[in-house]
Every structure is written in C-alpha cells, then in structure tokens.
Amino acid sequence: MARMVKVLLGVLLLATASGCKSGSDRMKERQKAREAEKKAQEDAAEAKRKASEPKIDWARLDEFWEPPGAVKIASGKPCPEGLWALFPTTPGEGAEQQANEAKREKLLEKVMGQTYVVQLRHNQGVELRKYNAKKKRLTIEVEGLVECFDGAGLLSVAWGDPAKPFRPKDDDEDEGNPPQSVWRAQPLLFPIPFGTAAEAKAFTEKDGIGTIARLVFTLGKPDVDKKFKKTMKPNGEEGEDNLDWGAGRLVRVKLIGARVSSDFEKKLLAEKKANP
C-alpha cells in the first residue's frame, strides 16, 4: 500500500512539474508574440512617418559630378575603408593590427585608384560672405578641407591650397598643456554677381540657405604633422611625458572639380573644373 502511495505521489509530482514547464513555455511564447507585435507596430509607425515626409527631388547630375562608383567622405563621419594605408600607423592591436597590415598594399592600391566625392552644405562648410556693393557680387566660401576618423584617429582631407598646421598661441594653454594643433586649408571662393544689394539679400534668404558645394577628387600626397612637447604627468605622478601635440594626418587631394548650387543641386551657381 505504501509503495502504491509513493508511485501515485511520483506521478502527481511529475505531472505538476510538466505543467509548470508547459506554463513557462506558454509565457515565453506570449512574450515573444507581444514583442513581435510591438515591433510590427513600430515598423508600421516608422513607415508611415517616412511616407509623410516630403520627397526631395535631387538633381540628376552627369558622370563628371557623380562618377560611377565614387566613394563619399563626410565631415565628422568614419573615413572610407583603407585611407589609413596612406600612413605608417596601422590601426588595431595584436591580431587585428596584423590582419590590417597584411591588407595594406592592396588597400593602398584601391584608395589611390578611387574617386571621391564630398558634399558640404550651408553653415556646414559653406558660408555666404557679405555682399560687396562696389564689386556687385556675393562670394560663396567653401571650406578647404573635411575631417573624418578611423582606428588611427582623425584624418584631414584637403583640397584647399595651401594646407598648413595651425598652432594656437601658447597663452591658450589649458592647465599647463600646450594647445592641440589642427590642419587649416585655404577655402575655395565663388563670386556670384548681383546687380543690387536687394537681389543679393533675396538670394541669401531663399536659395542661399540651400547652397551645396560638391567636390570631386582623387587622393594625392599624404602628410603627418608632429609637435612633441614635454608635459607633467597627470595625477601628481613624478616625471614628464613627451606627448605629440601636432595636427596629425592629412592627405592633399587632386581636385577634379568643384560645384556650387542650390535647390538640391538643381540650380547651378558656379563651378570650377581642373585643367585636363
């Protein structure tokens, strides 16, 4: 009798355990279903938001300004793959660094044969100077370089000539550290004729805010600026550190063309093309 009771208890325990497990599985399934439903709702809301956005009718430019396969470089964004191969420093550590170094020669050949495009916008590399009443023109200024970054740090890409390191004055030093040098490059200037100040003002208030500069180029000579200076070690440690406060890496480019336009690049304002 006792043995039968034990068997019955074992069956009941097994059934209870099986029931709990099944209940847990059902809860997981319901949770997955809720997550899937939530994601579907979010996707639908995002699709609705995008559908409600006004469609931008960008200009269709010829192959000179939109070369097939051209790679874009954007300010403050990661550099295109392989630009580090122009310089001695190989990004990464350990096995990653070794793998990158093994690809150096192939990447260098690739980037040197590649065409690149940069787009700069109003107040983001493109500035409108004050109207010159005497010369009856408004000059559009396009910044002379763009900065991207990769595993080796910041990289300046300059089409403006000359491109030189800029070293702030020593009295700008912060807590005993020398100021960090940066690359500066001569901007490109595009004079736009206007008969009157009123015409220039109307342009500035309407088309001017949509001004876009497009630069097409291949890569040229790389350069590295270093400026070592001894500074005290942090946190009261004894001794000095010999740190590099130079402007770092820069590559000068071979400019193919520069184009300034408005209205999503449909309205040409000025352009410059390199001599063949």
N, C-alpha and C positions, 0 to 999 in steps of 0.2 A: 504493500500500500504506500509506504514511504517512498519507494522507488518510483512509483507512478506519479506521486505528487511532484517529485523532483523533475521528472520528464515534462509534466504539464507546465511547471514554472519556467523550465528552459524554453519551451515553445512560446510561452507568453512573452518572455524577455526578448527572444529573437524577433517576434512579430512587432514588439514595441520599438526595438532598435531599427528594424526595417522601415517602420512607419515614420520614425524621426528622420531617417536618411531621405526617404522619399519627400517628406515635407521640406527638408532643406534644399533638395534639388528643385522642388517646385518654386521655392522662394528665389533661388538663383535665376531660374528661367523667367520669373515675373520681373526681377530686377533688370535682366538683360533686355526684356521686351520694353520696359519703361525707358531704359537708356536709348534703345533703338528708336522708340517713338519720339523722345526728346530731340535726338539728333536729326531725325527726319523733319521735325518742326523747325529746328534751327536752320537746316539746309533750305527749307521752303521759304523761310523769312529772308535769308540771305539772297536767294534767287529773286524774290520779289523786290528787295531793295535794289539789286543791280539792274533789274528790269525797269525800275522807276527812274534810274539815273539818266540824265540826258546823254545821248550818244554823241561822241565827239567825232567830227568829220575832219580827220587829219589829212594834210596834203599828201598826194602821191608823187613822190619825187623820182627823178630819173636815177640811173645807176651811179652816176658820178657822186650824188649826195647820199645815196643809200646803196653802197656796194654790196653785192650778194655775199653773204657770209661774214659781213663786218661784225666786229665784237664791240659792244658798248662798254664804256667806262663811265661810272657815275661818281660824283663827289660824295665822300663820306661812306662809300659802299665798299664791299670786298673787291679787290683787284681781280681782273680776269686771270684764269689759270696760267701759271708759268712765268709771269713777269719777274718773279724773284730770280729766275735763271740768268737774268742780265747782270746779277751782282754776286760777289763772292759768298755772301752768307746764305746758307741753306736752312730753311725753316724746319722746325720739328726737333725732336730729341730721340736719341737711341735708334731703334729700328725704323721709326718714321723718317728720321733725318737721312738715314742710309738709303731708304727707298726713294726719297726725293732726289738725293744726289745721283742715284742711278738713272733718273729720268732727265737730268739737267740738259744733256746735249740735244736730246730730241725736243724738249720743251723750248730750248733756245732757238732752234731752227724754226719751230712753229710760230713763236711770237714775232720773230723778225720778218716772217713772210706774211704776217696777218695785217689786215686793215682794221683800223679802229675808228669809232665814232663817239663823240661827246656832245651832249645837248645841255645847254645852260639856259636858265630862264631868268626873267626879270626879278631883280633882287636876290638872285641865287647865281651870281656870276655875270649877270648882265645889268648894267646901270645906264640910266639916261642922264647925260650931263645937262647943265643949264643951257637954254637957248642962247646962241650968240647972235645978237641983233646986228652987229657990224658985218659979220660974215654970212648972216642969214642961214644959219644951219644949227641943227641939234645933233650932237655927237653921241653915238651909242658906244659905250665902253664894254668890251668883253674881257673878262679876267684871263690872265696869261697862263694859268695852269689849273689843274684839278688834282685832288688828293684822294687816293684810295688806300686800302690797307690789306696786308696779308699776314702770314705767320711770322714774317720777319719784321713787321712793323709798318710804319707809314711810308708811302711812296708817292712822290710828286711827279706828275706827267706834264711837261711844259711845252707849249707851242709858242709862247711869248719869248721874244729875244731882245735883250739878254735875260737869262735866268741866273740869279745870284743868291747866295745865302744872305739873309738879313739877320744881323746880330743886334738885339736891343741894347740900350746903354746899360752899363754896369750898375747905375743907380736904380735900375729897375729890379735888382736882385731881391729875392724873397728869402728871408731867414738865412742869409749867407750863401745861398746857392746862386750860381750865375744864371741869367735868363737863357732859355732854350732858343737856339737859332731856328729859323724857318726859311724855306725857299720862297723867293718872290720872283715874279716874271713880268716883263713889260706887257701891259694889256694891248689888245687889238682895238683900233679905233675906226669907227664907221661914221663919217659925217653924212647926215641926211639933210638935204636942202628944204627950207621952208621960207616962204615969202614974208611971212609976218609972225610975230610972237603968238598971235591968236591961233594961227594954224598949228604951230608947234605945241601949244597948250592943248588944243583939241586932240592932237595925236597922242600926247602923253596921257591924257585922261581916258582915251578909248583904246587905241591899238597898242599904245606903249606898254601897258600892263601885261600884255600877252606876248611881248617880244621874246623870241627864242633864238639863240645862237647855236649853229650846228658846225662842228669842226670834224673834218675827216683827215686822217693821217696814218702814217706808218711810224714805227719806232726808230729812233736814231741812237745817239751816243748816251750811255749811262754815266752817272757821276755820283760820287759819295762825298759829302762834306762832314768832316770830323773836327771837333774842337775839344780837346781834353783839358780838364782843369781839376786840380786837387781840391777836394771839399772835405769838411769834417764828417766823420762817420755819425750816423744817427743814434739817438737814444743814449748819448753820453759815452759811446764807445771810444776807446783811445785809437789814435792813428787817423789816417786820411784815406779817402777813396779817390782814385783817378778816374773820373767819370767823363763820358762823352756828351757835350752839350751842343754838338753840331747839328746842322739841318737834316742830316741823314741822306737817304737815297733820292735820286732824281733821274729821270730819263728825258732827254730832249727828243722831240719828235720831228719828223719830216712832214710838214703840213701840206696836204693835198689841196684843201680848200676850206674856206670859212664863209658861212652864210648867215645873214641876219634877216629874220622875217617875223611876221605876226599872224594872228588869226590861225593858230595851229599850223603854222608854216605855209599857209596858202598865199599870203601876201608878202612877196619878196621886197625887202627894203634895201639890201646891199649884199654884195658877195665879193670874195677875193679867191682867185684860183692861182695855184702855183704855176710858174712857167714850165712848159713841157721840157 
